[in-house]
Amino acid sequence: MNLLQRANLNPFQMLLRHRSGDWGDVQMEDALANEAAAVHGNRVISSYEAAGERLWIITEADRSATTLLQPEEY
């Protein structure tokens, strides 16, 4: 992902942040929804600012996949 390279970010570190409950730059209601989703098995979405752009990390509800992408790739 070019954004990760431009922002000099390690994708594994970003995944660790997401996994540990650091949802990034989200509204309080989204953070609370993520907390509930993590417990009840719903989709979890983190959002981080990187090099002036947005990076999303999305874990599917069934935990089958976690994806790093930019909003325009969604």
N, CA, C and O atoms as a DFTB+ gen file, in Angstrom:
296 C
 N C O
     1  1       0.853      -1.176       0.000
     2  2       0.000       0.000       0.000
     3  2       0.894       1.232       0.000
     4  3       1.743       1.395       0.876
     5  1       0.702       2.073      -0.960
     6  2       1.532       3.265      -1.101
     7  2       1.434       4.206       0.085
     8  3       2.436       4.807       0.473
     9  1       0.250       4.350       0.671
    10  2       0.089       5.244       1.815
    11  2       0.989       4.820       2.965
    12  3       1.619       5.665       3.599
    13  1       1.057       3.540       3.238
    14  2       1.923       3.058       4.318
    15  2       3.374       3.419       4.047
    16  3       4.105       3.797       4.962
    17  1       3.787       3.306       2.803
    18  2       5.156       3.669       2.442
    19  2       5.380       5.165       2.565
    20  3       6.386       5.599       3.126
    21  1       4.444       5.966       2.043
    22  2       4.580       7.426       2.115
    23  2       4.619       7.919       3.556
    24  3       5.352       8.854       3.880
    25  1       3.828       7.288       4.418
    26  2       3.755       7.704       5.819
    27  2       4.792       6.989       6.681
    28  3       4.874       7.229       7.886
    29  1       5.587       6.105       6.060
    30  2       6.603       5.333       6.775
    31  2       5.990       4.567       7.954
    32  3       6.513       4.594       9.068
    33  1       4.873       3.887       7.684
    34  2       4.173       3.119       8.703
    35  2       4.390       1.630       8.480
    36  3       4.423       1.154       7.345
    37  1       4.536       0.915       9.568
    38  2       4.652      -0.533       9.533
    39  2       3.237      -1.120       9.607
    40  3       2.532      -0.867      10.585
    41  1       2.803      -1.890       8.613
    42  2       1.440      -2.419       8.644
    43  2       1.174      -3.303       9.858
    44  3       0.052      -3.335      10.362
    45  1       2.182      -4.014      10.331
    46  2       1.997      -4.872      11.494
    47  2       1.759      -4.050      12.756
    48  3       0.974      -4.450      13.615
    49  1       2.424      -2.915      12.876
    50  2       2.186      -2.025      14.015
    51  2       0.780      -1.440      13.952
    52  3       0.117      -1.301      14.979
    53  1       0.326      -1.100      12.754
    54  2      -1.029      -0.575      12.612
    55  2      -2.061      -1.649      12.967
    56  3      -3.061      -1.355      13.622
    57  1      -1.825      -2.877      12.541
    58  2      -2.726      -3.970      12.898
    59  2      -2.737      -4.212      14.402
    60  3      -3.783      -4.513      14.976
    61  1      -1.589      -4.083      15.037
    62  2      -1.516      -4.250      16.488
    63  2      -2.328      -3.176      17.197
    64  3      -3.023      -3.468      18.170
    65  1      -2.247      -1.941      16.725
    66  2      -3.057      -0.859      17.306
    67  2      -4.542      -1.212      17.206
    68  3      -5.283      -1.102      18.182
    69  1      -4.959      -1.632      16.031
    70  2      -6.359      -2.003      15.782
    71  2      -6.770      -3.152      16.700
    72  3      -7.822      -3.101      17.338
    73  1      -5.944      -4.173      16.760
    74  2      -6.245      -5.363      17.564
    75  2      -6.333      -5.046      19.051
    76  3      -7.106      -5.666      19.782
    77  1      -5.533      -4.070      19.498
    78  2      -5.493      -3.750      20.928
    79  2      -6.588      -2.768      21.346
    80  3      -6.666      -2.393      22.516
    81  1      -7.436      -2.347      20.399
    82  2      -8.536      -1.455      20.754
    83  2      -8.233       0.013      20.580
    84  3      -9.001       0.860      21.037
    85  1      -7.124       0.336      19.925
    86  2      -6.831       1.725      19.559
    87  2      -7.499       1.947      18.207
    88  3      -6.937       1.618      17.163
    89  1      -8.702       2.508      18.240
    90  2      -9.501       2.659      17.028
    91  2      -9.087       3.864      16.197
    92  3      -9.653       4.103      15.131
    93  1      -8.112       4.620      16.670
    94  2      -7.622       5.759      15.904
    95  2      -8.499       6.978      16.062
    96  3      -8.970       7.289      17.156
    97  1      -8.713       7.666      14.950
    98  2      -9.440       8.938      14.931
    99  2     -10.904       8.702      14.576
   100  3     -11.337       8.985      13.459
   101  1     -11.658       8.182      15.537
   102  2     -13.084       7.944      15.315
   103  2     -13.889       8.734      16.341
   104  3     -13.382       9.095      17.403
   105  1     -15.139       8.993      16.008
   106  2     -16.050       9.657      16.937
   107  2     -16.302       8.744      18.136
   108  3     -16.150       7.526      18.038
   109  1     -16.682       9.331      19.256
   110  2     -16.935       8.550      20.468
   111  2     -17.975       7.458      20.224
   112  3     -17.805       6.335      20.698
   113  1     -19.041       7.766      19.499
   114  2     -20.073       6.757      19.256
   115  2     -19.516       5.594      18.429
   116  3     -19.916       4.447      18.633
   117  1     -18.601       5.875      17.502
   118  2     -17.976       4.806      16.721
   119  2     -17.034       3.979      17.587
   120  3     -16.958       2.760      17.428
   121  1     -16.319       4.625      18.497
   122  2     -15.438       3.899      19.413
   123  2     -16.259       2.967      20.300
   124  3     -15.878       1.816      20.515
   125  1     -17.375       3.458      20.810
   126  2     -18.244       2.622      21.643
   127  2     -18.835       1.469      20.833
   128  3     -18.955       0.351      21.334
   129  1     -19.202       1.743      19.586
   130  2     -19.715       0.679      18.712
   131  2     -18.640      -0.369      18.458
   132  3     -18.938      -1.562      18.420
   133  1     -17.390       0.065      18.282
   134  2     -16.288      -0.880      18.089
   135  2     -16.072      -1.730      19.330
   136  3     -15.826      -2.932      19.224
   137  1     -16.161      -1.116      20.509
   138  2     -16.002      -1.874      21.759
   139  2     -17.059      -2.971      21.837
   140  3     -16.747      -4.118      22.160
   141  1     -18.301      -2.619      21.544
   142  2     -19.381      -3.606      21.563
   143  2     -19.177      -4.657      20.475
   144  3     -19.407      -5.844      20.706
   145  1     -18.747      -4.226      19.295
   146  2     -18.524      -5.147      18.183
   147  2     -17.428      -6.156      18.502
   148  3     -17.525      -7.325      18.129
   149  1     -16.396      -5.706      19.188
   150  2     -15.294      -6.598      19.551
   151  2     -15.773      -7.699      20.496
   152  3     -15.279      -8.826      20.445
   153  1     -16.723      -7.374      21.346
   154  2     -17.251      -8.342      22.312
   155  2     -18.304      -9.248      21.679
   156  3     -18.343     -10.448      21.952
   157  1     -19.158      -8.668      20.832
   158  2     -20.320      -9.391      20.313
   159  2     -20.146      -9.941      18.905
   160  3     -21.086     -10.498      18.339
   161  1     -18.963      -9.792      18.336
   162  2     -18.691     -10.401      17.043
   163  2     -19.249      -9.666      15.847
   164  3     -19.688     -10.292      14.882
   165  1     -19.239      -8.346      15.894
   166  2     -19.637      -7.545      14.738
   167  2     -18.399      -6.951      14.075
   168  3     -17.284      -7.096      14.578
   169  1     -18.602      -6.290      12.957
   170  2     -17.490      -5.686      12.218
   171  2     -16.869      -4.544      13.022
   172  3     -17.574      -3.758      13.654
   173  1     -15.535      -4.466      12.987
   174  2     -14.785      -3.436      13.703
   175  2     -14.042      -2.588      12.677
   176  3     -13.389      -3.115      11.775
   177  1     -14.150      -1.253      12.826
   178  2     -13.514      -0.336      11.878
   179  2     -12.675       0.685      12.633
   180  3     -13.183       1.407      13.492
   181  1     -11.388       0.739      12.306
   182  2     -10.493       1.766      12.840
   183  2     -10.165       2.744      11.724
   184  3     -10.204       2.397      10.544
   185  1      -9.842       3.972      12.114
   186  2      -9.522       5.013      11.137
   187  2      -8.355       5.831      11.665
   188  3      -8.413       6.365      12.773
   189  1      -7.299       5.926      10.873
   190  2      -6.083       6.625      11.294
   191  2      -5.697       7.664      10.251
   192  3      -5.892       7.456       9.054
   193  1      -5.151       8.777      10.710
   194  2      -4.588       9.791       9.820
   195  2      -3.146       9.400       9.547
   196  3      -2.392       9.086      10.467
   197  1      -2.770       9.422       8.275
   198  2      -1.406       9.065       7.884
   199  2      -1.001       9.928       6.697
   200  3      -1.614       9.853       5.631
   201  1       0.011      10.730       6.877
   202  2       0.522      11.599       5.802
   203  2      -0.585      12.459       5.198
   204  3      -0.628      12.673       3.986
   205  1      -1.473      12.947       6.051
   206  2      -2.562      13.796       5.590
   207  2      -3.687      13.056       4.896
   208  3      -4.585      13.680       4.331
   209  1      -3.649      11.735       4.933
   210  2      -4.678      10.908       4.307
   211  2      -5.292      10.000       5.359
   212  3      -4.848       9.975       6.507
   213  1      -6.303       9.263       4.964
   214  2      -7.029       8.398       5.870
   215  2      -6.706       6.944       5.571
   216  3      -6.704       6.527       4.413
   217  1      -6.428       6.166       6.630
   218  2      -6.211       4.723       6.534
   219  2      -7.280       4.044       7.368
   220  3      -7.433       4.347       8.551
   221  1      -8.012       3.136       6.767
   222  2      -8.998       2.347       7.497
   223  2      -8.450       0.945       7.695
   224  3      -7.741       0.408       6.843
   225  1      -8.793       0.364       8.840
   226  2      -8.564      -1.061       9.080
   227  2      -9.912      -1.639       9.477
   228  3     -10.538      -1.189      10.436
   229  1     -10.349      -2.642       8.726
   230  2     -11.671      -3.235       8.943
   231  2     -11.510      -4.727       9.202
   232  3     -10.902      -5.447       8.411
   233  1     -12.067      -5.180      10.326
   234  2     -12.129      -6.605      10.629
   235  2     -13.568      -7.053      10.435
   236  3     -14.488      -6.479      11.018
   237  1     -13.759      -8.075       9.620
   238  2     -15.096      -8.581       9.331
   239  2     -15.723      -9.198      10.579
   240  3     -15.022      -9.644      11.487
   241  1     -17.043      -9.214      10.605
   242  2     -17.780      -9.711      11.768
   243  2     -17.413     -11.150      12.115
   244  3     -17.313     -11.498      13.292
   245  1     -17.214     -11.981      11.109
   246  2     -16.881     -13.382      11.376
   247  2     -15.388     -13.596      11.625
   248  3     -14.928     -14.726      11.789
   249  1     -14.634     -12.476      11.651
   250  2     -13.189     -12.471      11.921
   251  2     -12.387     -13.215      10.857
   252  3     -11.243     -13.602      11.095
   253  1     -12.989     -13.414       9.681
   254  2     -12.315     -14.135       8.597
   255  2     -11.249     -13.302       7.910
   256  3     -10.341     -13.851       7.286
   257  1     -11.348     -11.975       8.017
   258  2     -10.381     -11.116       7.330
   259  2     -10.295      -9.761       8.016
   260  3     -11.276      -9.242       8.549
   261  1      -9.097      -9.213       7.982
   262  2      -8.853      -7.833       8.388
   263  2      -8.132      -7.171       7.229
   264  3      -7.138      -7.693       6.724
   265  1      -8.638      -6.016       6.808
   266  2      -8.146      -5.346       5.613
   267  2      -7.676      -3.937       5.931
   268  3      -8.345      -3.207       6.664
   269  1      -6.529      -3.551       5.386
   270  2      -6.040      -2.177       5.448
   271  2      -6.345      -1.546       4.103
   272  3      -5.982      -2.099       3.065
   273  1      -7.008      -0.395       4.103
   274  2      -7.360       0.261       2.863
   275  2      -7.616       1.740       3.096
   276  3      -7.751       2.196       4.231
   277  1      -7.681       2.473       2.006
   278  2      -8.072       3.871       2.060
   279  2      -9.553       3.946       1.716
   280  3     -10.059       3.083       0.999
   281  1     -10.263       4.967       2.215
   282  2     -11.707       5.044       1.982
   283  2     -12.106       4.905       0.515
   284  3     -13.122       4.279       0.212
   285  1     -11.327       5.476      -0.397
   286  2     -11.687       5.383      -1.812
   287  2     -11.540       3.966      -2.365
   288  3     -12.021       3.685      -3.463
   289  1     -10.886       3.072      -1.629
   290  2     -10.745       1.675      -2.051
   291  2     -11.897       0.806      -1.545
   292  3     -11.999      -0.364      -1.911
   293  1     -12.754       1.369      -0.714
   294  2     -13.840       0.599      -0.088
   295  2     -14.915       0.257      -1.078
   296  3     -15.901      -0.387      -0.720
